[in-house]
């Protein structure tokens, strides 16, 4: 529930209790019981909302964890491929250096 939703809930609860007290032709004890029951209803409502929010947050956390694991796995795969490409390039450079620096064999010069 959004911030405005909570504010509206509590505003409605307060207005409802106030109007109920003004128009209710009940004794003091009946009114206290009524208020107690309404307070319990409000408490139960808040517990339900909190439980729902908790479940929603757990689901979102699990989804975020799965996404982050996927991103990490893709990152590792990309790094591994880049490492292979770099290793191949280094080996090609070494081979080119050896071909340039090492004298050619007599069979090759003939």
C-alpha beads as a LAMMPS data file, in Angstrom:
LAMMPS data file: protein, C-alpha beads

110 atoms
109 bonds

1 atom types
1 bond types

-500.0 500.0 xlo xhi
-500.0 500.0 ylo yhi
-500.0 500.0 zlo zhi

Masses

1 110.0

Atoms # bond

1 1 1 0.000 0.000 0.000
2 1 1 1.354 3.413 -0.846
3 1 1 1.936 6.239 1.576
4 1 1 -1.311 7.913 0.463
5 1 1 -3.154 4.630 0.878
6 1 1 -2.088 4.348 4.524
7 1 1 -2.985 7.969 5.184
8 1 1 -6.430 7.435 3.659
9 1 1 -6.917 4.257 5.669
10 1 1 -6.142 5.931 8.986
11 1 1 -8.182 8.994 8.054
12 1 1 -11.150 6.802 7.218
13 1 1 -10.693 4.810 10.403
14 1 1 -10.619 7.964 12.509
15 1 1 -13.612 9.534 10.766
16 1 1 -15.559 6.296 11.078
17 1 1 -14.878 5.996 14.797
18 1 1 -15.716 9.656 15.366
19 1 1 -19.003 9.487 13.486
20 1 1 -19.852 6.240 15.221
21 1 1 -19.340 7.818 18.629
22 1 1 -21.496 10.806 17.764
23 1 1 -24.483 8.927 16.423
24 1 1 -24.334 5.744 18.474
25 1 1 -26.958 5.565 21.200
26 1 1 -24.896 3.159 23.304
27 1 1 -23.670 3.142 26.857
28 1 1 -20.065 3.856 27.754
29 1 1 -19.219 0.173 28.119
30 1 1 -20.843 -0.694 24.800
31 1 1 -18.971 2.139 23.147
32 1 1 -15.668 0.966 24.634
33 1 1 -16.363 -2.569 23.389
34 1 1 -17.198 -1.162 19.981
35 1 1 -13.964 0.852 19.885
36 1 1 -11.980 -2.152 21.062
37 1 1 -13.513 -4.291 18.297
38 1 1 -12.744 -1.646 15.671
39 1 1 -9.193 -1.311 16.947
40 1 1 -8.812 -5.086 16.674
41 1 1 -10.170 -4.955 13.126
42 1 1 -7.630 -2.263 12.293
43 1 1 -4.852 -4.304 13.855
44 1 1 -5.894 -7.396 11.879
45 1 1 -6.036 -5.345 8.692
46 1 1 -2.519 -4.038 9.302
47 1 1 -1.249 -7.562 9.981
48 1 1 -2.734 -8.761 6.698
49 1 1 -1.237 -5.848 4.802
50 1 1 2.151 -6.411 6.425
51 1 1 2.051 -10.119 5.590
52 1 1 1.180 -9.299 1.994
53 1 1 3.985 -6.774 1.754
54 1 1 6.421 -9.234 3.290
55 1 1 5.509 -11.884 0.714
56 1 1 5.790 -9.353 -2.091
57 1 1 9.211 -8.241 -0.885
58 1 1 10.395 -11.854 -0.619
59 1 1 9.273 -12.544 -4.183
60 1 1 10.979 -9.409 -5.447
61 1 1 14.175 -10.287 -3.574
62 1 1 14.191 -13.783 -5.077
63 1 1 13.603 -12.342 -8.550
64 1 1 16.397 -9.824 -8.070
65 1 1 18.731 -12.557 -6.831
66 1 1 17.952 -14.715 -9.870
67 1 1 18.552 -11.789 -12.210
68 1 1 21.819 -10.871 -10.544
69 1 1 23.007 -14.499 -10.706
70 1 1 22.177 -14.494 -14.413
71 1 1 24.109 -11.268 -14.968
72 1 1 27.101 -12.630 -13.049
73 1 1 27.054 -15.855 -15.067
74 1 1 26.898 -13.921 -18.344
75 1 1 29.722 -11.675 -17.165
76 1 1 31.884 -14.682 -16.319
77 1 1 31.154 -16.190 -19.730
78 1 1 32.109 -12.960 -21.506
79 1 1 35.310 -12.658 -19.459
80 1 1 36.216 -16.259 -20.245
81 1 1 35.722 -15.674 -23.981
82 1 1 37.751 -12.450 -23.855
83 1 1 40.499 -14.271 -21.963
84 1 1 40.616 -16.937 -24.705
85 1 1 40.729 -14.265 -27.430
86 1 1 43.499 -12.415 -25.599
87 1 1 45.489 -15.626 -25.064
88 1 1 45.183 -16.452 -28.774
89 1 1 46.312 -12.932 -29.711
90 1 1 49.315 -13.126 -27.364
91 1 1 50.309 -16.520 -28.764
92 1 1 49.962 -15.204 -32.326
93 1 1 52.167 -12.235 -31.398
94 1 1 54.799 -14.521 -29.882
95 1 1 54.766 -16.726 -32.950
96 1 1 55.104 -13.708 -35.242
97 1 1 58.034 -12.485 -33.117
98 1 1 59.721 -15.901 -33.270
99 1 1 59.244 -16.027 -37.032
100 1 1 60.845 -12.587 -37.391
101 1 1 63.690 -13.000 -34.916
102 1 1 64.760 -16.611 -35.345
103 1 1 66.924 -17.264 -38.358
104 1 1 65.344 -19.322 -41.043
105 1 1 66.571 -22.875 -41.413
106 1 1 68.841 -23.802 -44.387
107 1 1 66.053 -25.818 -45.962
108 1 1 63.794 -22.790 -45.987
109 1 1 66.369 -20.471 -47.609
110 1 1 67.065 -22.830 -50.524

Bonds

1 1 1 2
2 1 2 3
3 1 3 4
4 1 4 5
5 1 5 6
6 1 6 7
7 1 7 8
8 1 8 9
9 1 9 10
10 1 10 11
11 1 11 12
12 1 12 13
13 1 13 14
14 1 14 15
15 1 15 16
16 1 16 17
17 1 17 18
18 1 18 19
19 1 19 20
20 1 20 21
21 1 21 22
22 1 22 23
23 1 23 24
24 1 24 25
25 1 25 26
26 1 26 27
27 1 27 28
28 1 28 29
29 1 29 30
30 1 30 31
31 1 31 32
32 1 32 33
33 1 33 34
34 1 34 35
35 1 35 36
36 1 36 37
37 1 37 38
38 1 38 39
39 1 39 40
40 1 40 41
41 1 41 42
42 1 42 43
43 1 43 44
44 1 44 45
45 1 45 46
46 1 46 47
47 1 47 48
48 1 48 49
49 1 49 50
50 1 50 51
51 1 51 52
52 1 52 53
53 1 53 54
54 1 54 55
55 1 55 56
56 1 56 57
57 1 57 58
58 1 58 59
59 1 59 60
60 1 60 61
61 1 61 62
62 1 62 63
63 1 63 64
64 1 64 65
65 1 65 66
66 1 66 67
67 1 67 68
68 1 68 69
69 1 69 70
70 1 70 71
71 1 71 72
72 1 72 73
73 1 73 74
74 1 74 75
75 1 75 76
76 1 76 77
77 1 77 78
78 1 78 79
79 1 79 80
80 1 80 81
81 1 81 82
82 1 82 83
83 1 83 84
84 1 84 85
85 1 85 86
86 1 86 87
87 1 87 88
88 1 88 89
89 1 89 90
90 1 90 91
91 1 91 92
92 1 92 93
93 1 93 94
94 1 94 95
95 1 95 96
96 1 96 97
97 1 97 98
98 1 98 99
99 1 99 100
100 1 100 101
101 1 101 102
102 1 102 103
103 1 103 104
104 1 104 105
105 1 105 106
106 1 106 107
107 1 107 108
108 1 108 109
109 1 109 110
